[in-house]
Amino acid sequence: MRQLFSPVWDTSLPFVPSSSHGPPPARPGFSLWGWLQTLPGVSAPEGSMREGERSSQLLSFLRPACEGWCGWDLLTALILLAGVITVLLLRHEEARKALHWKRLAATHPGVVGAIAGFGWSLLTFPTMRPLIWAARMAIQWCRGTVWYYTGEMVQGYVAFTIDDVPGATSRPLMDQVLRLLDKYEAKATFFVISGQARGSVKEGLLRKAVQRGHELANHCVEDIPYHNHSELDFEEALLSCESLLTQLTASQHPLDPTRKKWFRPPQGRCSGAMWRVLGRHGYASAMTDCFGMDTVCVEPYVSSYVASRAQAGSVVLMHLPEKGFREHNLEAIEVVLRKLQGRGLRAVTLSELDARAEGRFEIQC
């Protein structure tokens, strides 16, 4: 019998350590300046400048320092310096109050988005998978979580997942998202917050998603971290959301005890207590290896990041757009689906990708 929550390991993760004796042999001639120009959101859009002038004017002052063999050492130093400064700042209460990201994001979304996007691109270069490898080494619950899949059977496929469904406001753009998925012949797994699904309209949207072959998964009752909640409180929230999902999917998916149930921890935070509850109720935890920070960043960064970083076996994470709230994600979802299709990557549900990875081909998603 297959072990529940079996981790998906990739021993061929690209990891290039910094060297004080010259450039890494695996990447001769590496230029940090050349790499900076490839970051999503850093280069100017196609056609907006002459080919020789596409590098970002904002970063032009970095060019002399970034060219040549010292690129990896400089990149490492920049990341370490940013980390040290952040830790020192957050040790002081006044600094923590000043760095109120939600307030800054509301008043200066462009500035916060640019900072977050640039930092995220640096941190996750060339992909998120080295970070995931480190997390699995350091954090117990990360080891059994599905982040991505590998193997021949997942070639040409990615799992497309959408969080915070059916939306916190009264004007979700889920209908438009469903039309985009139909347009690009894609399937998705929607992670549902049951507390947002009250009312016939939102329940109707979720039923429509199931009827069109998409999948509903558990994202708990509220969009809050549950890692500090008691085991009993979390279990109650998990089962409350499960009850709604069972009700919505009963007609399309009769009760099947062998069918895998998916859970994604709200805000990406989990704990030992949560892990024990998930194990008792037969849940598999799913995270992502391809997330464009669409809760903070805007277009064209989001779609450029996701479309360029997704690879066969990836679990793509995006958030549901709503009118006046994360509305840019509607455009981002279309661009991502179009570019994935252009790269020969088909978007499927999490259950389908999981089934392909395990050699099970016939599954109702």
Protein Blocks (a to p, Z undefined) as FASTA:
>chain_A
ZZehiacddfkbccddddfkbccfklghiafklmmmmpghkaccehkacfklmpcfklmm
mmmmmgcjklmmmmmmmmmmmmmmmmmmmmpmklmmmmgmklmmmmmmmlmmmmmmmmmm
mmmpcbfklmmmmmmmmpmklmmpcfbdcdjklgoiacdddehiebjbfbdcklmmmmmm
mmnopacdddddfklmgcjklmmmmmmmmmnopacddebjbdcdfklpcfklmmmmmmmm
mmmmmmmmmmmmgcdfkbccddddehhiacfklmmmmmmnopacdddfbdghlmmmccfk
lmmmmmmmpcghiacddddddehiaklmmmmmmmmmmmmmmnopacddfklmmmmmnopa
bdcZZ
